[in-house]
Amino acid sequence: MAKRFAFIGLSVITSFLSTGLYAQNSGGATSSGVNLNGTVNTITTAVPFLRISPDARAGSMGDVGLATTPDANAQFWNVGKIPFAEKKYGISVTYTPWLKDLVPDIFLAYIAGYAKFGQDNNQAISMSMRYFSLGDINYTDINANSLGTGKPREYSFDLGYSRRLSPYLSTGLSFRYIHSAIISGLSNFSDYKPGNAFGADIGVYFNKTTELEEDRKTTIALGAALTNAGSKIAYNSTHKDFIPINLGIGGAFTYQADAYNKITAALDFNKLLVPSPQYDAAGNQYYPDKGVVSGMLGSFGDAPGGFSEELKEIDISAGLEYWYQNQFAVRAGYFYEPKTKGDRKYFTCGIGVRYNVFALNVAYLVPSGSGINRNPLSNTLRFSLMFEFDQPTKSEGSSSDE
């Protein structure tokens, strides 16, 4: 018996492909600048796994991470945060099931780490690897004839460098290699080939703490990151797709009431810097053929619905985090995407435990939507294991003979 029906496998794969073909629009839009009257005009890219949050801490806070306190997962959110990490070394491992309610073997695995060095540890190198597996898929044609079994998968490798420029400001840069084999093991697609691309992240982070009185203080943090800025990716000889180039701006405010209680509120805004789908005079949707730079710059003003649609291309994440004795954390958050741009709306929650050099974060996405609108992470637990320490040869907090 086939491991899955063909329509499930093909729907998963096609959801991860952008298209350069014309598609019939059902909403009656006729030309650029018109009122789309609620027509769904979602921006699509190749390798969207690059935008899946691989961090259970941020995943329990509505996917905020641009300006929250830095840890090993800052490599994903904002590489510029790392010089402000509390410890000298850090490593994090995260496992994220995908479409858990439908299939058992689709998942995202992520590992990231950093090491600080230099005067007062004002510099850092960092790296990470993402691996997205779509499991084993048995393909059939329209007549249910077997086409073979495929093992679609995607992965990326990062290497970053960051530096603290002042007591309050830091910046960072990382480079990324991306590999995407979304139709693997099939000989029927003679023109298909795995896609390869390169990208870069640039991040800036500002962090300032104000002491109010003993054990009371406030911290204001601001962060901005341009991520996945790089080449297009091609799966055949005739077409290339944008990767998910993204601009994010965020802020976080932390209030420490005393030696035991601390709360953080964070807010992020994210926008894809890729061309918006357009409409011809007949109302057909198409994707403009632009270069990377022109597509990025033009993405601020190319929405066919005008400025009001441009605003709808901004996703909003909001999160809260409460720490008790810097050992136990409770988190909650909300993610909002306008209906015509994907309609992802969900609440998240989670907990965190920290002891010595070890930390465990757990995130849960509250079930939302139904059918094709159901979030792939609905009713899913995500786990992140983290180790952060100052001395690689000695347990943090171990007793001293001095």
N, C-alpha and C positions, 0 to 999 in steps of 0.2 A: 504494500500500500504506500502511496506517495506520502512523503513527510509533510507536505502541505499542498493545498490546491494551487494550481498555477496562478490563478488570479490574485492570490495573496502574495505570492512571490513577486509577480510582475508589478503589483501595486506598490509594494515596498520599494522596489528598484526605481520605478518611474517617479516616485515621490522625491527621489534624491537626484533627479536629473532636471536641469533647466532645459528649455527648448528654444530653438531659433525659428520654429515654424509658425505660420499664421494659425490662429485659433479663432473660431467664431465666437463673438461676444454676444451674450444674451441680454445685456442691459440697455442696449440702444444708444451707446455713446457713438458719436460720429466723427469727432476730430479733437485734436489737442486743444486743451483749454475749456472744454465743455463740462457741464455738470454731469457727473457719471451716475447720478441718481441711485447711489447705493451699490453700483456694480462692484463686484469683487475684482480688485486689480492688484493682486499680491505680487510682490517682487520675488523672483526666484533666482537662485544661483546653483552652481554645482557645489559639491562637497559641503553641504550645510552642517555636517557633523562638527565642523570647526567652530560652530556657534553654540553647540550643546554644552551647557555648563557641566564641567567635570568635577565640581567641587561641592561636597555635601553641605558645607557651612553656608556658602552662598545660595545653594539650592534650597535651603530651608528659609531663606530671607528674600524670596521673590527674585532670585538671580541678580542680586546687587553685589558688586565687588570692585568697582573702580576706585573707591576711596576708603573702604573699610580697612581695619588694621591689617598690615601685611603678614603673610605666612608663605609657605612653600607654593601655594596655589596662585600667588600673585603673578606667576609666569603666564597664566592664562588671562587674567583680568587686566593687569597693568604692570608691566615689567619694571616700570619706574618706581614702584613701591618698595622693592626688595631691600634697598639700603636702610630702610627704617624698620626692618624686621627686628624683633626683640633679641633673637638668638643669632649666633654666628653661622650655624649650619641648620638646614632643614630639608626634609624629604616627605612627600605625601603620595599616597596611593589611593585611588578611588575606583570603585566598580559601580556601574550604572546599568541595570537591566533596561531594555527598550522593548516596547510593545509586549510587556510581560503578560497581559491578559489574553494575548493571541498566540504568541509563539514563545518557546522557552530559551532559544539560543541566540537571540540578538542582544548585543551588549556593547557598551563603551567602556574601555579600560584606560586609565590615565595614571601616569607617574610623573612627578615633578620634583625638582630639588634645587637648592642654591647653596653657595658658600661665599661668605663675606671675607674681605681681606683689605689690606692697605692701612693707612693711618687712621686710627679710630674706627676701623672696619667700615670705611666710607665707600667702598666699592664691592661689587658682587658679580659673580658669574652664576648663570642659572641655565637649566635645561629641562626639557619635558618630552614625553612621547604620548601620543594619543593613538588608540587602536579601536576601530569601529568594525565589528563583525556582524554581518547580516545572516549568519548561520549557513546551513545547507539548504539549497532550494532546488526542487525538482521542477524543471520547466516542461511545459507541454504547448503544443500549438492549438489553434482554434478547434481542431478535431480531436483533441485530447491525446494526440500522439506524443510520445516522450521525445524531448529534445536533449535530454541529458541532465546532469546534476551540476550546479554551479556553487561556488563558495565566494560570493561577493564580500569584499573587505576594503577598508580604507585606513590609512594611517598617516601620521605626520611626526616630524622630529623638529625640535626647537633648540636653539642655543642663543643665550642672551647675555648682555653686559649692562650693568647699571651703576650709577654713581651718585652720591650725595653731593650736591653743589653748595649747600649752606646748611645751617642747623634746621632749616624748615623746608628745603626744596631738594628734590632728586629727580633724575630722569634715567631712562633706559632704552635700549634697543635690542631687539632679538630678530633672528632670521629663521625661516621655516622651510622645510622641504615637505611636499605633500604628494602622496601616492593614492590613487583611487582606481580600484579594479572592481567595478560594479557589475560586470557580466564576466564572471570567471569560470573557465572550464567548458565553454561552449564553442564549437567550431562552426556553428551555423551563421555567426555574425562575422563574416570575413573582413569587413571594414572596421570592426571594433578593435580598439587597443586600450590598455590601461592608461589613465591620464596621470600626468605629472605636472607639478607647478611649484613655484617658489613664492614666498611671501615674507613680509617683514612687519614687525610691531614697533611702534614708538610710543612711550608712555611718559607722563609727567605727573608728579605727586607733590602736594604741599601738605604739611602737617605741623600744627602749632598747638602747644599745650599751655594753658594758663592756670597757674596755681591760685586757688581761691583762699584756702586756709589749710591747716593740717589735714591730710587725707582727702581733701576735696579739690577737684580740678575739672576743667573742661578741655576738650580737644576738638579743634575744627580741622577737618581734612578735606582736600579737594583733589580730584584726579581726572585725567583725560588720557585717552589712548586711541590711537589709530592702529587697527589690527588687520592682519591678512592683506596688507597692501602689496600686491604683486601681480604676477603674470596670470593670463587666462589659462584654462585647462581644456585639453582636447581629447575626445574619445573616438574621433574618426578623422578622416583626412579633409573634411569639408567644413567643420564648424568648431568654434571655440566658445567656451562659456566663462563668465566671470566667476571668480571665487568670492566668498562673502566678506568683501572689504567693509569694515565697520568703523564708525566714529562714535566713541562713547564719552560722555561727560557726567561726572558724579560728585556727590558730596556726602559727608558723614559728620555727625555731631555726637560726641561722647560726653556724658556727664557721670563723673565718679562721685557718688554721694558720701562715701566713707571708705574705710579700708576693706569693706566686704562687698559693697554693692556698686555695680556699674551698668549703665545702659547706653546703647548706641542706636541712633536712628540714621538710616542711609537712604539715598535716593539716586537712581541712575537714569540717564536718558541715552538711548542708542538709536543710530540710524545707519542703514546700509548705504554705502556709497557706490551703488551700481545703478545703471539706467532703469527707469520705470518702464513697464510695458506701455506701448503707445497704441493708437487706434487710427486706422485709415478712414477714408471718406465713407466706406461701406460699413463701418462699424466693426471691422475685423481687428483683433488684437495681434500685435507683432512686437518683437524685441529688436530695438535698433542695434545696428552693427557699429559699435564705437570702440575706440582704443581704450586702454586702461585709464590713462590720465584724463582724457576727455570725458570718459564715463564717470569718473570720480567727481570731477569739477561740475559736470553737467547735472549730476544727481541732486544738486540743491535747488534746481529750478526746472526739471523736465517732467514733473507729474502732469498728466493730461488734464486733471481737474484743477490745476492752478495751485495757488498758495495754500488753500484749505486742504488739498490732498497732500501737499508736502508735509504739513503738520501731522497728518495721519500716518506718515511713514516713520514716525518716532515712537519707539517702544519705551514704556515706563516701568521701572522696577522700584519697589519700595520695601524696606525691611527693618525689623527691630531685633535687637539682640540684648539679652540681659545676662550678666555674669554675677555669680556669687562666689566670692573668695578666689576669683580667677580659676576656679576648678569646675564649676557646673554652669552650663549655659542653656537658656531657653530662647528659641528663635521663632519668628513668624514673618511672613511677607506676602506680597501680592504683585503679580505681573499683569500688565495690561498692554494689549495690542488692538488697535481699532479693527472693527468688523471687516472693513473692505481690504485690509492688509494682512489678513491671516486669522484674525479673531481668536488669538490665544489669550485667554483670561483664566487665571488660576490663583488659588491661595496655596501657600506652602507653610510648613512648620517643621520643627526639628529640635534636637537637643545636642549638647556637646559636653564631653567629659575630658578633663585635662589632669594628668598626674605625672609629676616629674618631667621626663622628656617626652612622654607619650600623650597623644590626644586622639579621641575618637569623636567624629561628627556623624550624625544621622539626619537625613532629610526625608520628608514625606510630602508628596504632591497630592492635594485633596482632589478626588475624582471630579471632573468637570466635563460637560459636553456629552455627546452621544454619537454613535456611528462614526462617520468620517471626521466629525468635529471633536472627537474624544482625544484628549492629550495623550501622546504615547507614553508619558510617565505617570499617568493617573494610577492611583493606588499602588505606587511603587516606592520602596525604601531604597535610598542610596547611602552608601557608607564610604567615609574617608578615614584612613589611618594616617596619622602624622607624627613625625619625630622631629623635634627641634632641640638643639643643644649647643653648648659653647665649646666643649672639649670632646673631640672624637674618641679619645682613649680613656675617658673617665665619666662615670654616670653623673649626670647633673644633680646637684644637691647632695652628693655623697659626703661622708664625714671626712674631716681633715685632721692631720696629726699636729697641725700648728697650734 
